[in-house]
Each structure stands twice: as C-alpha cells, then as structure tokens.
Amino acid sequence: MKRAVNFRLSSQTLAALSRLEKKMHLSKTAVIEKAILFYVKKELSNQSHILEFAGMLSDKEADLMLKAIETTKHNKDIDIDL
C-alpha cells in the first residue's frame, strides 16, 4: 500500500518531472519511484560487492579471514569453502 508523503521541489525539478511524466506516459508518482530505484541501483553498483557475501561465512571462518587480513597485507590465502 502506498503512503502519502509531502516534500518540496524546485520549479526546475517540477518542470523536469512534468516533462518526464508526459514523455513516459506515467504518473508523477511512478516517475519519482522509477527515478529513486534507478538511482539506488546505480549507487549500489558503485559500492563494494562485499555485502553479497554477508552471512555466507561461519563465525570461525570469518574470524580466520579477519586474522589473515590483520596478519599480513600481502598474503591472504586461506581455505574457505564458499
């Protein structure tokens, strides 16, 4: 269920929103939703993909990996079954 929200936009942003609304044949709400989702996807793709591995390691495996990282900056070879 969608919730009503209030926010202020500049005249320039409102004009751009209106142009997109007409060009895409969508409501202003749909345009804003698509824009936000597009931006989030773009920003997340620029970040490290380390979060993809969240929860994959056991506590012991994670501790071993952290110890290996702390021990040396050059050799991080450890055996983990992913």
PyMOL Python script that loads the backbone (N, CA, C, O; Angstrom):
from pymol import cmd

cmd.read_pdbstr("""\
ATOM      1  N   MET A   1       0.839  -1.177   0.000  1.00  0.00           N
ATOM      2  CA  MET A   1       0.000   0.000   0.000  1.00  0.00           C
ATOM      3  C   MET A   1       0.885   1.242   0.000  1.00  0.00           C
ATOM      4  O   MET A   1       1.834   1.343   0.778  1.00  0.00           O
ATOM      5  N   LYS A   2       0.572   2.153  -0.853  1.00  0.00           N
ATOM      6  CA  LYS A   2       1.353   3.385  -0.944  1.00  0.00           C
ATOM      7  C   LYS A   2       0.904   4.366   0.129  1.00  0.00           C
ATOM      8  O   LYS A   2      -0.267   4.422   0.504  1.00  0.00           O
ATOM      9  N   ARG A   3       1.882   5.143   0.613  1.00  0.00           N
ATOM     10  CA  ARG A   3       1.603   6.145   1.646  1.00  0.00           C
ATOM     11  C   ARG A   3       1.831   7.532   1.062  1.00  0.00           C
ATOM     12  O   ARG A   3       2.739   7.736   0.255  1.00  0.00           O
ATOM     13  N   ALA A   4       1.018   8.462   1.467  1.00  0.00           N
ATOM     14  CA  ALA A   4       1.172   9.853   1.028  1.00  0.00           C
ATOM     15  C   ALA A   4       2.354  10.478   1.755  1.00  0.00           C
ATOM     16  O   ALA A   4       2.526  10.298   2.960  1.00  0.00           O
ATOM     17  N   VAL A   5       3.167  11.220   0.999  1.00  0.00           N
ATOM     18  CA  VAL A   5       4.299  11.946   1.585  1.00  0.00           C
ATOM     19  C   VAL A   5       4.295  13.364   1.023  1.00  0.00           C
ATOM     20  O   VAL A   5       3.752  13.618  -0.052  1.00  0.00           O
ATOM     21  N   ASN A   6       4.894  14.259   1.748  1.00  0.00           N
ATOM     22  CA  ASN A   6       4.997  15.650   1.301  1.00  0.00           C
ATOM     23  C   ASN A   6       6.463  16.039   1.226  1.00  0.00           C
ATOM     24  O   ASN A   6       7.240  15.744   2.133  1.00  0.00           O
ATOM     25  N   PHE A   7       6.836  16.703   0.136  1.00  0.00           N
ATOM     26  CA  PHE A   7       8.176  17.250   0.013  1.00  0.00           C
ATOM     27  C   PHE A   7       8.128  18.421  -0.948  1.00  0.00           C
ATOM     28  O   PHE A   7       7.187  18.563  -1.729  1.00  0.00           O
ATOM     29  N   ARG A   8       9.137  19.246  -0.884  1.00  0.00           N
ATOM     30  CA  ARG A   8       9.198  20.439  -1.728  1.00  0.00           C
ATOM     31  C   ARG A   8      10.224  20.224  -2.833  1.00  0.00           C
ATOM     32  O   ARG A   8      11.307  19.687  -2.604  1.00  0.00           O
ATOM     33  N   LEU A   9       9.857  20.656  -4.033  1.00  0.00           N
ATOM     34  CA  LEU A   9      10.754  20.564  -5.179  1.00  0.00           C
ATOM     35  C   LEU A   9      10.903  21.950  -5.799  1.00  0.00           C
ATOM     36  O   LEU A   9       9.979  22.763  -5.762  1.00  0.00           O
ATOM     37  N   SER A  10      12.063  22.202  -6.361  1.00  0.00           N
ATOM     38  CA  SER A  10      12.284  23.477  -7.044  1.00  0.00           C
ATOM     39  C   SER A  10      11.427  23.525  -8.312  1.00  0.00           C
ATOM     40  O   SER A  10      10.951  22.498  -8.796  1.00  0.00           O
ATOM     41  N   SER A  11      11.243  24.727  -8.831  1.00  0.00           N
ATOM     42  CA  SER A  11      10.477  24.899 -10.077  1.00  0.00           C
ATOM     43  C   SER A  11      11.120  24.123 -11.216  1.00  0.00           C
ATOM     44  O   SER A  11      10.429  23.527 -12.042  1.00  0.00           O
ATOM     45  N   GLN A  12      12.438  24.134 -11.253  1.00  0.00           N
ATOM     46  CA  GLN A  12      13.179  23.425 -12.298  1.00  0.00           C
ATOM     47  C   GLN A  12      12.924  21.919 -12.206  1.00  0.00           C
ATOM     48  O   GLN A  12      12.708  21.261 -13.224  1.00  0.00           O
ATOM     49  N   THR A  13      12.951  21.379 -10.992  1.00  0.00           N
ATOM     50  CA  THR A  13      12.720  19.953 -10.799  1.00  0.00           C
ATOM     51  C   THR A  13      11.277  19.587 -11.146  1.00  0.00           C
ATOM     52  O   THR A  13      11.032  18.549 -11.760  1.00  0.00           O
ATOM     53  N   LEU A  14      10.329  20.431 -10.759  1.00  0.00           N
ATOM     54  CA  LEU A  14       8.924  20.192 -11.094  1.00  0.00           C
ATOM     55  C   LEU A  14       8.700  20.204 -12.601  1.00  0.00           C
ATOM     56  O   LEU A  14       7.926  19.400 -13.121  1.00  0.00           O
ATOM     57  N   ALA A  15       9.369  21.105 -13.300  1.00  0.00           N
ATOM     58  CA  ALA A  15       9.244  21.161 -14.759  1.00  0.00           C
ATOM     59  C   ALA A  15       9.806  19.889 -15.389  1.00  0.00           C
ATOM     60  O   ALA A  15       9.220  19.336 -16.320  1.00  0.00           O
ATOM     61  N   ALA A  16      10.943  19.432 -14.876  1.00  0.00           N
ATOM     62  CA  ALA A  16      11.536  18.194 -15.383  1.00  0.00           C
ATOM     63  C   ALA A  16      10.622  17.006 -15.103  1.00  0.00           C
ATOM     64  O   ALA A  16      10.463  16.125 -15.949  1.00  0.00           O
ATOM     65  N   LEU A  17      10.030  16.984 -13.928  1.00  0.00           N
ATOM     66  CA  LEU A  17       9.098  15.918 -13.564  1.00  0.00           C
ATOM     67  C   LEU A  17       7.896  15.908 -14.504  1.00  0.00           C
ATOM     68  O   LEU A  17       7.462  14.843 -14.942  1.00  0.00           O
ATOM     69  N   SER A  18       7.366  17.062 -14.810  1.00  0.00           N
ATOM     70  CA  SER A  18       6.224  17.158 -15.726  1.00  0.00           C
ATOM     71  C   SER A  18       6.594  16.675 -17.130  1.00  0.00           C
ATOM     72  O   SER A  18       5.821  15.967 -17.775  1.00  0.00           O
ATOM     73  N   ARG A  19       7.784  17.065 -17.595  1.00  0.00           N
ATOM     74  CA  ARG A  19       8.236  16.601 -18.920  1.00  0.00           C
ATOM     75  C   ARG A  19       8.363  15.088 -18.945  1.00  0.00           C
ATOM     76  O   ARG A  19       7.932  14.442 -19.900  1.00  0.00           O
ATOM     77  N   LEU A  20       8.956  14.519 -17.898  1.00  0.00           N
ATOM     78  CA  LEU A  20       9.102  13.060 -17.842  1.00  0.00           C
ATOM     79  C   LEU A  20       7.749  12.364 -17.761  1.00  0.00           C
ATOM     80  O   LEU A  20       7.534  11.328 -18.390  1.00  0.00           O
ATOM     81  N   GLU A  21       6.859  12.931 -16.996  1.00  0.00           N
ATOM     82  CA  GLU A  21       5.513  12.364 -16.841  1.00  0.00           C
ATOM     83  C   GLU A  21       4.835  12.238 -18.207  1.00  0.00           C
ATOM     84  O   GLU A  21       4.242  11.206 -18.522  1.00  0.00           O
ATOM     85  N   LYS A  22       4.927  13.290 -19.007  1.00  0.00           N
ATOM     86  CA  LYS A  22       4.298  13.286 -20.335  1.00  0.00           C
ATOM     87  C   LYS A  22       5.033  12.363 -21.298  1.00  0.00           C
ATOM     88  O   LYS A  22       4.410  11.609 -22.045  1.00  0.00           O
ATOM     89  N   LYS A  23       6.343  12.427 -21.277  1.00  0.00           N
ATOM     90  CA  LYS A  23       7.141  11.623 -22.206  1.00  0.00           C
ATOM     91  C   LYS A  23       6.993  10.129 -21.923  1.00  0.00           C
ATOM     92  O   LYS A  23       6.920   9.327 -22.854  1.00  0.00           O
ATOM     93  N   MET A  24       6.950   9.756 -20.659  1.00  0.00           N
ATOM     94  CA  MET A  24       6.905   8.340 -20.284  1.00  0.00           C
ATOM     95  C   MET A  24       5.478   7.816 -20.138  1.00  0.00           C
ATOM     96  O   MET A  24       5.272   6.616 -19.954  1.00  0.00           O
ATOM     97  N   HIS A  25       4.506   8.701 -20.220  1.00  0.00           N
ATOM     98  CA  HIS A  25       3.093   8.328 -20.049  1.00  0.00           C
ATOM     99  C   HIS A  25       2.882   7.633 -18.701  1.00  0.00           C
ATOM    100  O   HIS A  25       2.233   6.591 -18.607  1.00  0.00           O
ATOM    101  N   LEU A  26       3.451   8.246 -17.670  1.00  0.00           N
ATOM    102  CA  LEU A  26       3.341   7.724 -16.313  1.00  0.00           C
ATOM    103  C   LEU A  26       2.866   8.834 -15.384  1.00  0.00           C
ATOM    104  O   LEU A  26       2.916  10.014 -15.731  1.00  0.00           O
ATOM    105  N   SER A  27       2.414   8.451 -14.225  1.00  0.00           N
ATOM    106  CA  SER A  27       2.068   9.446 -13.208  1.00  0.00           C
ATOM    107  C   SER A  27       3.352  10.027 -12.608  1.00  0.00           C
ATOM    108  O   SER A  27       4.434   9.454 -12.741  1.00  0.00           O
ATOM    109  N   LYS A  28       3.206  11.165 -11.953  1.00  0.00           N
ATOM    110  CA  LYS A  28       4.365  11.750 -11.275  1.00  0.00           C
ATOM    111  C   LYS A  28       4.914  10.774 -10.228  1.00  0.00           C
ATOM    112  O   LYS A  28       6.127  10.639 -10.066  1.00  0.00           O
ATOM    113  N   THR A  29       4.019  10.110  -9.536  1.00  0.00           N
ATOM    114  CA  THR A  29       4.440   9.125  -8.532  1.00  0.00           C
ATOM    115  C   THR A  29       5.293   8.033  -9.170  1.00  0.00           C
ATOM    116  O   THR A  29       6.345   7.675  -8.642  1.00  0.00           O
ATOM    117  N   ALA A  30       4.843   7.508 -10.297  1.00  0.00           N
ATOM    118  CA  ALA A  30       5.585   6.440 -10.979  1.00  0.00           C
ATOM    119  C   ALA A  30       6.953   6.924 -11.450  1.00  0.00           C
ATOM    120  O   ALA A  30       7.944   6.200 -11.350  1.00  0.00           O
ATOM    121  N   VAL A  31       7.002   8.154 -11.963  1.00  0.00           N
ATOM    122  CA  VAL A  31       8.283   8.714 -12.416  1.00  0.00           C
ATOM    123  C   VAL A  31       9.244   8.833 -11.238  1.00  0.00           C
ATOM    124  O   VAL A  31      10.407   8.447 -11.345  1.00  0.00           O
ATOM    125  N   ILE A  32       8.768   9.361 -10.123  1.00  0.00           N
ATOM    126  CA  ILE A  32       9.621   9.519  -8.940  1.00  0.00           C
ATOM    127  C   ILE A  32      10.077   8.158  -8.422  1.00  0.00           C
ATOM    128  O   ILE A  32      11.244   7.991  -8.068  1.00  0.00           O
ATOM    129  N   GLU A  33       9.166   7.186  -8.374  1.00  0.00           N
ATOM    130  CA  GLU A  33       9.542   5.838  -7.920  1.00  0.00           C
ATOM    131  C   GLU A  33      10.615   5.239  -8.815  1.00  0.00           C
ATOM    132  O   GLU A  33      11.596   4.680  -8.324  1.00  0.00           O
ATOM    133  N   LYS A  34      10.435   5.353 -10.131  1.00  0.00           N
ATOM    134  CA  LYS A  34      11.431   4.816 -11.065  1.00  0.00           C
ATOM    135  C   LYS A  34      12.773   5.529 -10.906  1.00  0.00           C
ATOM    136  O   LYS A  34      13.829   4.897 -10.944  1.00  0.00           O
ATOM    137  N   ALA A  35      12.722   6.837 -10.728  1.00  0.00           N
ATOM    138  CA  ALA A  35      13.964   7.607 -10.579  1.00  0.00           C
ATOM    139  C   ALA A  35      14.717   7.195  -9.316  1.00  0.00           C
ATOM    140  O   ALA A  35      15.937   7.032  -9.340  1.00  0.00           O
ATOM    141  N   ILE A  36      13.995   7.031  -8.232  1.00  0.00           N
ATOM    142  CA  ILE A  36      14.648   6.639  -6.980  1.00  0.00           C
ATOM    143  C   ILE A  36      15.247   5.246  -7.100  1.00  0.00           C
ATOM    144  O   ILE A  36      16.388   5.029  -6.695  1.00  0.00           O
ATOM    145  N   LEU A  37      14.494   4.301  -7.650  1.00  0.00           N
ATOM    146  CA  LEU A  37      15.007   2.934  -7.803  1.00  0.00           C
ATOM    147  C   LEU A  37      16.215   2.900  -8.736  1.00  0.00           C
ATOM    148  O   LEU A  37      17.169   2.163  -8.484  1.00  0.00           O
ATOM    149  N   PHE A  38      16.183   3.694  -9.819  1.00  0.00           N
ATOM    150  CA  PHE A  38      17.310   3.776 -10.740  1.00  0.00           C
ATOM    151  C   PHE A  38      18.549   4.309 -10.019  1.00  0.00           C
ATOM    152  O   PHE A  38      19.647   3.772 -10.170  1.00  0.00           O
ATOM    153  N   TYR A  39      18.358   5.365  -9.239  1.00  0.00           N
ATOM    154  CA  TYR A  39      19.470   5.979  -8.517  1.00  0.00           C
ATOM    155  C   TYR A  39      20.063   5.015  -7.488  1.00  0.00           C
ATOM    156  O   TYR A  39      21.283   4.897  -7.367  1.00  0.00           O
ATOM    157  N   VAL A  40      19.198   4.335  -6.754  1.00  0.00           N
ATOM    158  CA  VAL A  40      19.672   3.382  -5.752  1.00  0.00           C
ATOM    159  C   VAL A  40      20.471   2.270  -6.418  1.00  0.00           C
ATOM    160  O   VAL A  40      21.549   1.909  -5.944  1.00  0.00           O
ATOM    161  N   LYS A  41      19.953   1.728  -7.508  1.00  0.00           N
ATOM    162  CA  LYS A  41      20.658   0.653  -8.221  1.00  0.00           C
ATOM    163  C   LYS A  41      22.021   1.137  -8.701  1.00  0.00           C
ATOM    164  O   LYS A  41      23.016   0.422  -8.580  1.00  0.00           O
ATOM    165  N   LYS A  42      22.066   2.355  -9.248  1.00  0.00           N
ATOM    166  CA  LYS A  42      23.322   2.922  -9.737  1.00  0.00           C
ATOM    167  C   LYS A  42      24.321   3.099  -8.593  1.00  0.00           C
ATOM    168  O   LYS A  42      25.487   2.731  -8.726  1.00  0.00           O
ATOM    169  N   GLU A  43      23.875   3.653  -7.487  1.00  0.00           N
ATOM    170  CA  GLU A  43      24.758   3.906  -6.352  1.00  0.00           C
ATOM    171  C   GLU A  43      25.254   2.597  -5.740  1.00  0.00           C
ATOM    172  O   GLU A  43      26.430   2.484  -5.395  1.00  0.00           O
ATOM    173  N   LEU A  44      24.382   1.625  -5.605  1.00  0.00           N
ATOM    174  CA  LEU A  44      24.793   0.351  -5.014  1.00  0.00           C
ATOM    175  C   LEU A  44      25.751  -0.404  -5.922  1.00  0.00           C
ATOM    176  O   LEU A  44      26.616  -1.129  -5.431  1.00  0.00           O
ATOM    177  N   SER A  45      25.617  -0.250  -7.230  1.00  0.00           N
ATOM    178  CA  SER A  45      26.528  -0.951  -8.127  1.00  0.00           C
ATOM    179  C   SER A  45      27.923  -0.352  -8.067  1.00  0.00           C
ATOM    180  O   SER A  45      28.895  -1.014  -8.432  1.00  0.00           O
ATOM    181  N   ASN A  46      28.036   0.884  -7.615  1.00  0.00           N
ATOM    182  CA  ASN A  46      29.343   1.534  -7.482  1.00  0.00           C
ATOM    183  C   ASN A  46      30.040   1.150  -6.183  1.00  0.00           C
ATOM    184  O   ASN A  46      31.238   1.387  -6.028  1.00  0.00           O
ATOM    185  N   GLN A  47      29.301   0.561  -5.253  1.00  0.00           N
ATOM    186  CA  GLN A  47      29.882   0.184  -3.974  1.00  0.00           C
ATOM    187  C   GLN A  47      30.505  -1.198  -4.074  1.00  0.00           C
ATOM    188  O   GLN A  47      30.290  -1.934  -5.038  1.00  0.00           O
ATOM    189  N   SER A  48      31.265  -1.522  -3.073  1.00  0.00           N
ATOM    190  CA  SER A  48      31.878  -2.838  -2.996  1.00  0.00           C
ATOM    191  C   SER A  48      30.805  -3.910  -2.969  1.00  0.00           C
ATOM    192  O   SER A  48      29.736  -3.719  -2.390  1.00  0.00           O
ATOM    193  N   HIS A  49      31.090  -5.015  -3.587  1.00  0.00           N
ATOM    194  CA  HIS A  49      30.145  -6.129  -3.615  1.00  0.00           C
ATOM    195  C   HIS A  49      30.315  -7.048  -2.403  1.00  0.00           C
ATOM    196  O   HIS A  49      29.838  -8.183  -2.416  1.00  0.00           O
ATOM    197  N   ILE A  50      30.980  -6.573  -1.376  1.00  0.00           N
ATOM    198  CA  ILE A  50      31.242  -7.391  -0.193  1.00  0.00           C
ATOM    199  C   ILE A  50      29.954  -7.817   0.496  1.00  0.00           C
ATOM    200  O   ILE A  50      29.900  -8.892   1.092  1.00  0.00           O
ATOM    201  N   LEU A  51      28.904  -6.978   0.423  1.00  0.00           N
ATOM    202  CA  LEU A  51      27.651  -7.318   1.090  1.00  0.00           C
ATOM    203  C   LEU A  51      26.978  -8.545   0.485  1.00  0.00           C
ATOM    204  O   LEU A  51      26.132  -9.162   1.132  1.00  0.00           O
ATOM    205  N   GLU A  52      27.340  -8.911  -0.745  1.00  0.00           N
ATOM    206  CA  GLU A  52      26.792 -10.113  -1.364  1.00  0.00           C
ATOM    207  C   GLU A  52      27.174 -11.359  -0.565  1.00  0.00           C
ATOM    208  O   GLU A  52      26.500 -12.386  -0.647  1.00  0.00           O
ATOM    209  N   PHE A  53      28.256 -11.265   0.204  1.00  0.00           N
ATOM    210  CA  PHE A  53      28.760 -12.412   0.938  1.00  0.00           C
ATOM    211  C   PHE A  53      28.308 -12.429   2.391  1.00  0.00           C
ATOM    212  O   PHE A  53      28.671 -13.329   3.148  1.00  0.00           O
ATOM    213  N   ALA A  54      27.521 -11.443   2.778  1.00  0.00           N
ATOM    214  CA  ALA A  54      27.059 -11.357   4.165  1.00  0.00           C
ATOM    215  C   ALA A  54      26.312 -12.639   4.547  1.00  0.00           C
ATOM    216  O   ALA A  54      25.401 -13.079   3.845  1.00  0.00           O
ATOM    217  N   GLY A  55      26.714 -13.217   5.661  1.00  0.00           N
ATOM    218  CA  GLY A  55      26.043 -14.409   6.176  1.00  0.00           C
ATOM    219  C   GLY A  55      26.538 -15.717   5.582  1.00  0.00           C
ATOM    220  O   GLY A  55      26.071 -16.782   5.987  1.00  0.00           O
ATOM    221  N   MET A  56      27.470 -15.670   4.633  1.00  0.00           N
ATOM    222  CA  MET A  56      27.944 -16.902   3.993  1.00  0.00           C
ATOM    223  C   MET A  56      28.991 -17.618   4.829  1.00  0.00           C
ATOM    224  O   MET A  56      29.142 -18.835   4.721  1.00  0.00           O
ATOM    225  N   LEU A  57      29.711 -16.886   5.654  1.00  0.00           N
ATOM    226  CA  LEU A  57      30.787 -17.485   6.434  1.00  0.00           C
ATOM    227  C   LEU A  57      30.303 -17.796   7.843  1.00  0.00           C
ATOM    228  O   LEU A  57      29.486 -17.076   8.416  1.00  0.00           O
ATOM    229  N   SER A  58      30.825 -18.879   8.379  1.00  0.00           N
ATOM    230  CA  SER A  58      30.559 -19.164   9.788  1.00  0.00           C
ATOM    231  C   SER A  58      31.387 -18.190  10.618  1.00  0.00           C
ATOM    232  O   SER A  58      32.271 -17.516  10.089  1.00  0.00           O
ATOM    233  N   ASP A  59      31.108 -18.114  11.902  1.00  0.00           N
ATOM    234  CA  ASP A  59      31.892 -17.225  12.769  1.00  0.00           C
ATOM    235  C   ASP A  59      33.362 -17.606  12.739  1.00  0.00           C
ATOM    236  O   ASP A  59      34.234 -16.736  12.715  1.00  0.00           O
ATOM    237  N   LYS A  60      33.640 -18.906  12.742  1.00  0.00           N
ATOM    238  CA  LYS A  60      35.029 -19.378  12.726  1.00  0.00           C
ATOM    239  C   LYS A  60      35.719 -18.965  11.423  1.00  0.00           C
ATOM    240  O   LYS A  60      36.855 -18.492  11.440  1.00  0.00           O
ATOM    241  N   GLU A  61      35.025 -19.149  10.293  1.00  0.00           N
ATOM    242  CA  GLU A  61      35.611 -18.775   9.004  1.00  0.00           C
ATOM    243  C   GLU A  61      35.845 -17.265   8.920  1.00  0.00           C
ATOM    244  O   GLU A  61      36.871 -16.817   8.408  1.00  0.00           O
ATOM    245  N   ALA A  62      34.898 -16.498   9.419  1.00  0.00           N
ATOM    246  CA  ALA A  62      35.047 -15.042   9.405  1.00  0.00           C
ATOM    247  C   ALA A  62      36.223 -14.611  10.279  1.00  0.00           C
ATOM    248  O   ALA A  62      36.990 -13.725   9.902  1.00  0.00           O
ATOM    249  N   ASP A  63      36.363 -15.242  11.452  1.00  0.00           N
ATOM    250  CA  ASP A  63      37.487 -14.920  12.337  1.00  0.00           C
ATOM    251  C   ASP A  63      38.813 -15.268  11.677  1.00  0.00           C
ATOM    252  O   ASP A  63      39.776 -14.509  11.786  1.00  0.00           O
ATOM    253  N   LEU A  64      38.874 -16.412  10.990  1.00  0.00           N
ATOM    254  CA  LEU A  64      40.096 -16.799  10.282  1.00  0.00           C
ATOM    255  C   LEU A  64      40.443 -15.788   9.188  1.00  0.00           C
ATOM    256  O   LEU A  64      41.606 -15.428   9.007  1.00  0.00           O
ATOM    257  N   MET A  65      39.424 -15.339   8.468  1.00  0.00           N
ATOM    258  CA  MET A  65      39.655 -14.371   7.409  1.00  0.00           C
ATOM    259  C   MET A  65      40.155 -13.045   7.988  1.00  0.00           C
ATOM    260  O   MET A  65      41.097 -12.458   7.456  1.00  0.00           O
ATOM    261  N   LEU A  66      39.545 -12.577   9.054  1.00  0.00           N
ATOM    262  CA  LEU A  66      39.994 -11.335   9.681  1.00  0.00           C
ATOM    263  C   LEU A  66      41.413 -11.458  10.209  1.00  0.00           C
ATOM    264  O   LEU A  66      42.210 -10.529  10.077  1.00  0.00           O
ATOM    265  N   LYS A  67      41.733 -12.606  10.808  1.00  0.00           N
ATOM    266  CA  LYS A  67      43.088 -12.815  11.321  1.00  0.00           C
ATOM    267  C   LYS A  67      44.096 -12.789  10.176  1.00  0.00           C
ATOM    268  O   LYS A  67      45.169 -12.198  10.299  1.00  0.00           O
ATOM    269  N   ALA A  68      43.741 -13.437   9.052  1.00  0.00           N
ATOM    270  CA  ALA A  68      44.635 -13.445   7.895  1.00  0.00           C
ATOM    271  C   ALA A  68      44.843 -12.033   7.354  1.00  0.00           C
ATOM    272  O   ALA A  68      45.950 -11.676   6.950  1.00  0.00           O
ATOM    273  N   ILE A  69      43.799 -11.248   7.348  1.00  0.00           N
ATOM    274  CA  ILE A  69      43.912  -9.872   6.869  1.00  0.00           C
ATOM    275  C   ILE A  69      44.780  -9.046   7.809  1.00  0.00           C
ATOM    276  O   ILE A  69      45.604  -8.249   7.362  1.00  0.00           O
ATOM    277  N   GLU A  70      44.594  -9.236   9.107  1.00  0.00           N
ATOM    278  CA  GLU A  70      45.375  -8.484  10.088  1.00  0.00           C
ATOM    279  C   GLU A  70      46.836  -8.907  10.086  1.00  0.00           C
ATOM    280  O   GLU A  70      47.722  -8.087  10.325  1.00  0.00           O
ATOM    281  N   THR A  71      47.089 -10.183   9.817  1.00  0.00           N
ATOM    282  CA  THR A  71      48.439 -10.731   9.895  1.00  0.00           C
ATOM    283  C   THR A  71      49.348 -10.182   8.806  1.00  0.00           C
ATOM    284  O   THR A  71      50.505  -9.850   9.065  1.00  0.00           O
ATOM    285  N   THR A  72      48.834 -10.090   7.612  1.00  0.00           N
ATOM    286  CA  THR A  72      49.684  -9.664   6.504  1.00  0.00           C
ATOM    287  C   THR A  72      48.889  -8.877   5.491  1.00  0.00           C
ATOM    288  O   THR A  72      47.708  -9.140   5.267  1.00  0.00           O
ATOM    289  N   LYS A  73      49.534  -7.928   4.892  1.00  0.00           N
ATOM    290  CA  LYS A  73      48.876  -7.149   3.854  1.00  0.00           C
ATOM    291  C   LYS A  73      49.084  -7.787   2.482  1.00  0.00           C
ATOM    292  O   LYS A  73      48.427  -7.400   1.516  1.00  0.00           O
ATOM    293  N   HIS A  74      49.988  -8.755   2.387  1.00  0.00           N
ATOM    294  CA  HIS A  74      50.360  -9.302   1.085  1.00  0.00           C
ATOM    295  C   HIS A  74      49.789 -10.679   0.816  1.00  0.00           C
ATOM    296  O   HIS A  74      49.474 -10.994  -0.332  1.00  0.00           O
ATOM    297  N   ASN A  75      49.650 -11.489   1.812  1.00  0.00           N
ATOM    298  CA  ASN A  75      49.240 -12.872   1.589  1.00  0.00           C
ATOM    299  C   ASN A  75      47.948 -13.141   2.374  1.00  0.00           C
ATOM    300  O   ASN A  75      47.948 -13.213   3.603  1.00  0.00           O
ATOM    301  N   LYS A  76      46.870 -13.283   1.639  1.00  0.00           N
ATOM    302  CA  LYS A  76      45.577 -13.523   2.271  1.00  0.00           C
ATOM    303  C   LYS A  76      45.011 -14.873   1.837  1.00  0.00           C
ATOM    304  O   LYS A  76      43.794 -15.031   1.738  1.00  0.00           O
ATOM    305  N   ASP A  77      45.886 -15.847   1.578  1.00  0.00           N
ATOM    306  CA  ASP A  77      45.425 -17.163   1.146  1.00  0.00           C
ATOM    307  C   ASP A  77      44.941 -17.961   2.338  1.00  0.00           C
ATOM    308  O   ASP A  77      45.724 -18.335   3.211  1.00  0.00           O
ATOM    309  N   ILE A  78      43.645 -18.218   2.366  1.00  0.00           N
ATOM    310  CA  ILE A  78      43.062 -19.078   3.394  1.00  0.00           C
ATOM    311  C   ILE A  78      42.053 -19.983   2.706  1.00  0.00           C
ATOM    312  O   ILE A  78      41.501 -19.627   1.664  1.00  0.00           O
ATOM    313  N   ASP A  79      41.817 -21.133   3.277  1.00  0.00           N
ATOM    314  CA  ASP A  79      40.901 -22.097   2.695  1.00  0.00           C
ATOM    315  C   ASP A  79      39.519 -21.952   3.299  1.00  0.00           C
ATOM    316  O   ASP A  79      39.323 -22.197   4.489  1.00  0.00           O
ATOM    317  N   ILE A  80      38.560 -21.553   2.472  1.00  0.00           N
ATOM    318  CA  ILE A  80      37.175 -21.427   2.896  1.00  0.00           C
ATOM    319  C   ILE A  80      36.314 -22.003   1.781  1.00  0.00           C
ATOM    320  O   ILE A  80      36.485 -21.640   0.617  1.00  0.00           O
ATOM    321  N   ASP A  81      35.414 -22.876   2.117  1.00  0.00           N
ATOM    322  CA  ASP A  81      34.508 -23.456   1.136  1.00  0.00           C
ATOM    323  C   ASP A  81      33.286 -22.560   0.993  1.00  0.00           C
ATOM    324  O   ASP A  81      32.430 -22.521   1.877  1.00  0.00           O
ATOM    325  N   LEU A  82      33.207 -21.837  -0.127  1.00  0.00           N
ATOM    326  CA  LEU A  82      32.048 -20.967  -0.365  1.00  0.00           C
ATOM    327  C   LEU A  82      31.084 -21.657  -1.256  1.00  0.00           C
ATOM    328  O   LEU A  82      30.036 -21.098  -1.582  1.00  0.00           O
TER     329      LEU A  82
END
""", "prot")
cmd.dss("prot")
cmd.show_as("cartoon", "prot")
cmd.util.cbc("prot")
cmd.orient("prot")
